[in-house]
Amino acid sequence: MFVRPLTLAAALAAAPALADEVNVYSHRQPELVQPLFDAFTAETGIAVNVAFVDKGLVERLVAEGDRSPADLVMTVDIARLAEIVAADVVQPVDSEVLAANIPAEFRDPENRWFGLTSRARIVYASKDRVSDGEVTTYEDLADPKWQGRICTRPGTHDYNLALASAMIAHHGAEQAKAWAEGLRANLAKKPEGNDRAQVKSIWAGECDISLGNTYYMGEMLADPEQAEWANSVRIVFPVFEDGGTHMNVSGVAMTRAAPNRDAALKLMEFLASDEAQRIYAEVNHEFPVKPGVARSELVESWGEFTPDNLNLMDVAIHRAEALKLMEEVNFDG
């Protein structure tokens, strides 16, 4: 069931913890995670109570401290996962199941968070104005040949900061700054809107390529208005010159308070199972992190690529540097 944040917190503060339930604070929209929780409850009999927390999740956990009713946090983007680790509101989890099912690059080295799905930060390219093979690397996006042809959401958004952080991890701050300057010089318009808005701009002829996350293609195709935008582009998987395609994750972590720890661990392990990974792949148009679990038919149609093998915590440590870099080059100005 879905319970609004204040209702959940108030109700659970007034009642003792029960062994047959798990309480989740989620950054993810309820409709994206509810099918998973329904399957878990059907299999185990353990109820899952979800509080959708759009903003202030870390601050809430810090304020609640050991009295927090939350057992698990589910969120997107490595920056948010790193934030809950830095705030010391989660605990390490020792699980043979999670260690076996989730590759090392998609979990915290100290087991404080675990990736559940991955997504690639790719290029959407006009089918009419960009040839096959014309886009190959992220570094190439700074080439003057793309002047006036690129659209993107703000450079200070988490998704683009993660890409810039990975660029720093690969090449160092100086080269990453030169890349950001070159990319900015190639923009067709001021960075604004979300990833889907950039695809709309390609469809409208305002630019030829844009940066975006893969799963937005699935979301656009499911929307009658946006399907026309989606059908005007194709997905291209650029790579770093010394690596693969930039990846990010949605993930889960157990709170330090975790009043229902055993049940919460069962849910974490279920989310890394074949069944849950398949549900995620179908509902969210994302890549399963568990090896051997098939992608959805739509996601499979986007083609094969080589994921970058940087551990995402190695990306997260450069976030502050990436933000400073984007501000110095006035990327969004």
C-alpha positions as CSV (number, residue, x, y, z in Angstrom):
1,M,0.0,0.0,0.0
2,F,1.0,3.6,-0.4
3,V,1.1,5.8,2.7
4,R,1.9,9.5,2.6
5,P,5.1,10.5,4.4
6,L,3.6,12.3,7.4
7,T,0.9,9.6,7.8
8,L,3.5,6.9,7.8
9,A,5.8,8.6,10.3
10,A,3.0,9.5,12.7
11,A,1.4,6.0,12.6
12,L,4.6,4.2,13.1
13,A,5.9,6.4,15.8
14,A,2.7,5.5,17.8
15,A,3.0,1.7,17.3
16,P,5.7,-0.9,18.1
17,A,7.7,-2.3,15.2
18,L,6.2,-5.4,13.7
19,A,8.2,-8.3,12.4
20,D,5.9,-8.8,9.3
21,E,6.4,-5.4,7.7
22,V,9.0,-3.2,6.1
23,N,8.9,0.6,6.0
24,V,10.5,2.3,3.0
25,Y,11.4,6.0,2.3
26,S,11.5,6.3,-1.5
27,H,12.7,8.9,-3.9
28,R,11.2,6.8,-6.7
29,Q,7.6,7.5,-7.7
30,P,5.2,4.9,-6.1
31,E,4.1,3.5,-9.4
32,L,7.6,2.6,-10.3
33,V,8.2,0.5,-7.2
34,Q,4.8,-0.8,-6.2
35,P,4.8,-3.8,-8.5
36,L,8.0,-5.0,-6.8
37,F,6.5,-4.6,-3.3
38,D,3.3,-6.4,-4.4
39,A,5.3,-9.3,-5.6
40,F,7.4,-9.4,-2.4
41,T,4.3,-9.4,-0.2
42,A,2.7,-12.1,-2.3
43,E,5.8,-14.3,-1.9
44,T,6.6,-13.6,1.8
45,G,3.4,-12.3,3.4
46,I,5.5,-9.3,4.6
47,A,3.7,-5.9,4.1
48,V,5.6,-3.0,2.6
49,N,4.7,0.5,3.6
50,V,6.0,3.2,1.3
51,A,6.5,6.9,2.0
52,F,7.3,8.9,-1.2
53,V,9.8,11.6,-0.1
54,D,10.6,13.9,-3.0
55,K,12.8,16.3,-1.0
56,G,14.6,16.4,2.3
57,L,15.0,12.7,2.7
58,V,18.4,12.8,4.3
59,E,17.4,15.7,6.6
60,R,14.4,13.7,7.7
61,L,16.5,10.7,8.6
62,V,19.0,12.8,10.4
63,A,16.2,14.5,12.4
64,E,14.5,11.2,13.2
65,G,17.7,9.5,14.3
66,D,17.3,6.2,16.1
67,R,13.6,6.8,16.3
68,S,13.1,6.7,12.5
69,P,10.4,4.3,11.4
70,A,12.2,3.7,8.1
71,D,13.9,0.5,7.4
72,L,15.1,1.1,3.9
73,V,15.8,4.0,1.6
74,M,15.3,3.7,-2.2
75,T,16.7,6.4,-4.4
76,V,18.2,7.2,-7.8
77,D,21.6,8.6,-8.8
78,I,25.0,7.9,-7.2
79,A,25.1,11.4,-5.7
80,R,22.0,10.7,-3.6
81,L,23.4,7.3,-2.5
82,A,26.7,8.9,-1.6
83,E,24.8,11.6,0.3
84,I,23.0,9.1,2.6
85,V,26.4,7.4,3.3
86,A,28.0,10.8,4.1
87,A,25.2,11.6,6.5
88,D,25.8,8.4,8.4
89,V,22.1,7.4,8.3
90,V,22.6,4.0,6.8
91,Q,24.3,0.8,7.9
92,P,26.5,-1.9,6.2
93,V,24.7,-5.0,5.2
94,D,26.5,-8.4,5.1
95,S,24.5,-10.6,2.7
96,E,25.9,-13.5,0.5
97,V,22.8,-13.1,-1.7
98,L,23.5,-9.4,-2.4
99,A,27.2,-10.0,-2.9
100,A,26.5,-12.7,-5.4
101,N,23.8,-11.0,-7.3
102,I,25.0,-7.4,-7.6
103,P,28.4,-6.8,-9.3
104,A,31.0,-4.9,-7.4
105,E,30.8,-1.8,-9.6
106,F,27.1,-1.4,-8.7
107,R,27.5,-1.5,-4.9
108,D,29.3,0.4,-2.2
109,P,32.7,-1.1,-1.3
110,E,31.6,-1.2,2.3
111,N,28.1,-2.6,1.6
112,R,26.2,0.5,2.7
113,W,24.2,0.7,-0.5
114,F,23.4,-1.7,-3.4
115,G,22.4,-0.9,-6.9
116,L,19.1,-2.4,-8.1
117,T,19.0,-1.2,-11.7
118,S,21.3,0.7,-14.0
119,R,20.8,3.2,-16.7
120,A,23.2,4.7,-19.3
121,R,23.8,8.4,-20.0
122,I,23.7,8.3,-23.7
123,V,23.2,10.5,-26.8
124,Y,19.9,10.9,-28.5
125,A,20.7,11.5,-32.2
126,S,18.4,12.8,-35.0
127,K,17.7,10.0,-37.4
128,D,17.6,12.5,-40.3
129,R,20.6,14.8,-39.5
130,V,23.2,12.6,-37.8
131,S,24.8,9.6,-39.5
132,D,25.5,6.2,-38.0
133,G,29.0,6.3,-36.4
134,E,29.1,10.1,-36.2
135,V,28.9,10.0,-32.4
136,T,31.5,7.8,-30.8
137,T,32.9,9.2,-27.5
138,Y,31.9,11.7,-24.8
139,E,35.1,13.5,-25.4
140,D,34.1,14.0,-29.0
141,L,31.1,16.1,-27.9
142,A,33.5,19.0,-27.3
143,D,34.7,18.9,-30.9
144,P,33.8,22.2,-32.8
145,K,32.1,20.0,-35.5
146,W,29.1,19.9,-33.1
147,Q,28.9,23.7,-32.7
148,G,25.2,24.8,-32.4
149,R,24.0,21.2,-32.6
150,I,23.8,20.0,-29.0
151,C,21.0,20.3,-26.4
152,T,21.1,19.2,-22.8
153,R,19.4,19.8,-19.5
154,P,21.4,22.0,-17.0
155,G,25.0,21.0,-16.4
156,T,24.4,21.3,-12.6
157,H,21.7,18.6,-12.6
158,D,22.7,15.4,-10.9
159,Y,22.8,13.4,-14.1
160,N,25.2,15.7,-15.9
161,L,27.3,16.2,-12.7
162,A,27.7,12.4,-12.6
163,L,28.9,12.5,-16.2
164,A,31.3,15.3,-15.5
165,S,32.5,13.5,-12.3
166,A,33.3,10.4,-14.4
167,M,35.2,12.6,-16.9
168,I,37.3,13.9,-14.0
169,A,37.9,10.3,-12.8
170,H,39.0,9.3,-16.2
171,H,41.1,12.3,-17.3
172,G,41.6,14.7,-14.4
173,A,40.1,18.0,-13.5
174,E,42.0,20.1,-16.1
175,Q,41.0,18.0,-19.1
176,A,37.5,17.7,-17.8
177,K,37.1,21.5,-17.5
178,A,38.4,21.9,-21.1
179,W,35.8,19.3,-22.2
180,A,33.0,21.1,-20.4
181,E,34.0,24.4,-22.0
182,G,34.0,22.7,-25.4
183,L,30.6,21.1,-24.8
184,R,29.2,24.5,-23.7
185,A,30.5,26.1,-26.8
186,N,28.6,23.6,-28.9
187,L,25.2,24.1,-27.3
188,A,22.4,25.1,-29.6
189,K,20.5,26.9,-26.7
190,K,20.7,27.6,-23.0
191,P,20.5,24.3,-20.9
192,E,17.0,23.9,-19.5
193,G,14.2,21.4,-19.1
194,N,14.6,17.6,-18.6
195,D,16.0,14.9,-20.8
196,R,12.7,14.4,-22.7
197,A,12.6,18.1,-23.5
198,Q,15.9,17.8,-25.3
199,V,14.5,15.1,-27.5
200,K,11.5,17.3,-28.3
201,S,14.0,20.0,-29.3
202,I,15.7,17.5,-31.7
203,W,12.3,16.7,-33.2
204,A,11.6,20.4,-33.6
205,G,14.9,20.9,-35.4
206,E,16.5,23.1,-32.7
207,C,19.5,20.7,-32.3
208,D,20.7,17.4,-33.7
209,I,21.9,15.5,-30.6
210,S,21.3,15.6,-26.9
211,L,22.5,13.9,-23.7
212,G,19.9,11.8,-21.9
213,N,19.2,8.7,-19.8
214,T,18.2,5.5,-21.7
215,Y,14.9,4.8,-19.8
216,Y,13.4,8.1,-21.1
217,M,13.0,6.4,-24.5
218,G,10.7,3.9,-23.0
219,E,8.7,6.6,-21.1
220,M,8.4,8.7,-24.3
221,L,7.2,5.8,-26.4
222,A,4.5,5.1,-23.9
223,D,3.1,8.6,-24.2
224,P,1.0,9.3,-27.3
225,E,2.3,12.9,-27.6
226,Q,6.0,12.2,-26.9
227,A,6.2,9.0,-29.0
228,E,6.6,11.3,-32.1
229,W,9.6,12.9,-30.4
230,A,11.1,9.5,-29.6
231,N,10.6,8.2,-33.1
232,S,12.6,11.1,-34.5
233,V,15.8,9.9,-32.7
234,R,17.9,6.9,-32.1
235,I,20.0,5.9,-29.1
236,V,23.8,6.0,-29.4
237,F,26.1,4.6,-26.7
238,P,29.2,6.8,-26.5
239,V,32.2,5.7,-24.5
240,F,35.0,7.4,-22.7
241,E,38.2,7.1,-24.7
242,D,39.8,4.9,-22.1
243,G,36.6,3.2,-20.8
244,G,33.0,2.4,-21.6
245,T,29.5,4.0,-21.5
246,H,28.8,6.1,-18.4
247,M,26.4,4.3,-16.0
248,N,24.3,5.4,-13.1
249,V,22.0,3.4,-10.7
250,S,18.9,3.3,-8.7
251,G,19.7,1.7,-5.3
252,V,18.7,0.7,-1.9
253,A,20.2,1.1,1.6
254,M,19.2,0.0,5.1
255,T,18.8,2.8,7.6
256,R,20.8,2.9,10.8
257,A,17.6,2.7,12.8
258,A,15.9,-0.1,10.8
259,P,13.3,-1.3,13.3
260,N,12.4,-4.3,11.1
261,R,15.9,-5.4,10.1
262,D,15.3,-9.0,9.3
263,A,12.3,-8.3,7.1
264,A,14.1,-5.4,5.5
265,L,17.0,-7.7,4.6
266,K,14.6,-10.1,3.0
267,L,13.2,-7.3,0.9
268,M,16.7,-6.2,-0.2
269,E,17.6,-9.7,-1.2
270,F,14.3,-10.1,-3.1
271,L,15.0,-6.9,-5.0
272,A,18.2,-8.5,-6.3
273,S,16.4,-11.7,-7.3
274,D,15.7,-12.8,-10.9
275,E,11.9,-12.1,-10.4
276,A,12.3,-8.5,-9.1
277,Q,15.0,-7.7,-11.6
278,R,12.7,-8.8,-14.4
279,I,9.8,-6.6,-13.0
280,Y,12.2,-3.6,-12.8
281,A,13.3,-4.2,-16.4
282,E,9.7,-4.2,-17.7
283,V,8.2,-1.4,-15.6
284,N,11.1,1.1,-15.6
285,H,12.9,0.4,-18.9
286,E,16.2,0.1,-17.0
287,F,19.0,-2.5,-17.1
288,P,18.9,-5.3,-14.6
289,V,22.1,-5.3,-12.5
290,K,22.0,-9.0,-11.8
291,P,24.0,-10.9,-14.4
292,G,21.9,-13.3,-16.5
293,V,18.6,-11.5,-16.2
294,A,17.2,-10.5,-19.6
295,R,16.5,-6.9,-20.5
296,S,12.9,-6.1,-21.6
297,E,12.3,-6.5,-25.3
298,L,12.3,-2.7,-25.8
299,V,15.5,-2.2,-23.9
300,E,17.1,-5.1,-25.8
301,S,16.2,-3.4,-29.1
302,W,18.5,-0.4,-28.2
303,G,21.5,-2.6,-28.9
304,E,24.6,-3.8,-27.1
305,F,27.2,-1.6,-25.4
306,T,30.2,-1.8,-23.0
307,P,29.4,-0.3,-19.6
308,D,32.2,1.8,-18.0
309,N,33.8,-0.2,-15.2
310,L,34.5,2.7,-12.8
311,N,33.0,2.0,-9.4
312,L,30.3,4.6,-8.9
313,M,31.8,5.7,-5.5
314,D,34.9,6.7,-7.5
315,V,32.6,8.9,-9.5
316,A,30.7,10.3,-6.5
317,I,33.9,11.5,-4.8
318,H,34.4,14.0,-7.6
319,R,30.9,15.5,-7.5
320,A,31.8,18.7,-5.6
321,E,34.7,19.2,-8.0
322,A,32.4,18.7,-11.0
323,L,29.9,21.2,-9.6
324,K,32.7,23.8,-9.2
325,L,33.9,23.1,-12.7
326,M,30.4,23.6,-14.2
327,E,30.0,26.8,-12.4
328,E,33.5,28.1,-13.4
329,V,32.7,27.5,-17.1
330,N,29.3,29.1,-16.6
331,F,27.8,26.1,-18.3
332,D,24.2,27.0,-17.6
333,G,24.6,30.8,-18.3
